[in-house]
Amino acid sequence: MEEESKMSFWKKIKTSILGLEEYQKLALQKVTKAITYLAILMLIFAFFVTLSITYRFHKVTQEVADYIENNIQTLEFQQGQLLIAAKDKPKQEPIIIEEENYLNGQIIIDTNTLTQEQINSYKEQIKNYANGIIIVKDAIYFKVNGIGPETSISLTDISNQFNIVNIQKSDIINFLRGNQIYQFYVAFFIALYIGIFINFLATTLLDVILYSAIAYIVGICTHIRLRYIAAYNIAAYSLTLPILLNIVYAVLNILTGYTISYFDIMYMAISCIYIITAILMMKADIIKRQMELSKIIAEQEKVKQEIARKELEKKEEEEKERLRKEDEKKRQEEKEKEGKSKEEKNGNKLPKGKQEPEPQANIGFEK
């Protein structure tokens, strides 16, 4: 048990993907360790995804700088409020840009005073695209394919953080093309990183609850009495490969626009396959151990029988030896008795030469 508790993060990744026969060790761990493991995976996931989005955002900002210079009449950022007006459009009309090279989606710019209903309408509009950006007077909304709900950045917070009071069109172009933009990228990266991490960690933990129910049902069907904690751990570690594949897919999708149809179904299928396979291997391991235990019990029974047989033979030999000694003792006693009887008989019968003379009568003759 101590060995499992000291299993490193990278060892857990290897075991989760390639060591299905060792899922029993992972199932015995505490739930907090499984949650911590998923949190670290989500930190890695959020890092690569955010890095990809930031790189893509950098490319978009360069395109935006060119677009502003050629197509925007008014662009002013003052006290956290943004004002944008196109050269060839009325001020009240939103600017909609279809961008396919880097964004592969749509950009909507509307810095008029908007209601939340109008902002929600724009959010629904960009859902029809792989990626999208909505720029309003006090915020920027991002929608990235495969990354879930949109992420927002408050322009007011940026203004306060960088002490921005007033910026004009020329200042913004110089900013977008200068070195100071990298400070903005850092702030953008941090804000987006935190948002993606929290969002996907919460989503993943909810997924684990669903998959743990599947694991528990599979355990019942295979006649394995799984505790819910064990089912939860199995479900958590079964998501390792799908999460890693999702990292690769998300990065490719962000940078190239490459999409895989029914990726979500494949994500679920891989997790379910890992869960079912792991539980079946646990079942096979239990059966194997039971067979080995039966063999051990059978061997122990044979040993007991052999010991009992030898003890019985030993007792029989001892009994035979005892009877032999008793018989020998009896024969010896009989021989001694016979010898004594003969001596007694010989003692009562003297030899003829030594017989006592018969007494004669003492008759006197008178002279």
ABEGO torsion letter per residue (X at the ends): XAAAAABBAAAAAAAAAABAAAAAAAAABBAAAAAAAAAAAAAAAAAAAAAAAAAAAAAAAAAAAAAAAAABABBBBBGGBBBBBBAABBAABBBBBBBAAAAGBBBBBBABBBBAAAAAAAAAAAAABABBBBBBAABBBBBBBGAEBBBBBBAAAAAAAAGBABBBAAAAAAAAABAAAAAAAAAAAAAAAAAAAAAAAAAAAAAAAAAAAAAAAAAAAAGBBBBAAAAAAAAAAAAAAAAAAAAAAAAAAAAAGBBBBGAAAAAAAAAAAAAAAAAAAAAAAAAAAAAAAAAAAAAAAAAAAAAAAAAAAAAAAAAAAAAAAAAAAAAAAAAAAAAAAAAAAAAABBBAAABBBBBBBBBBBBX
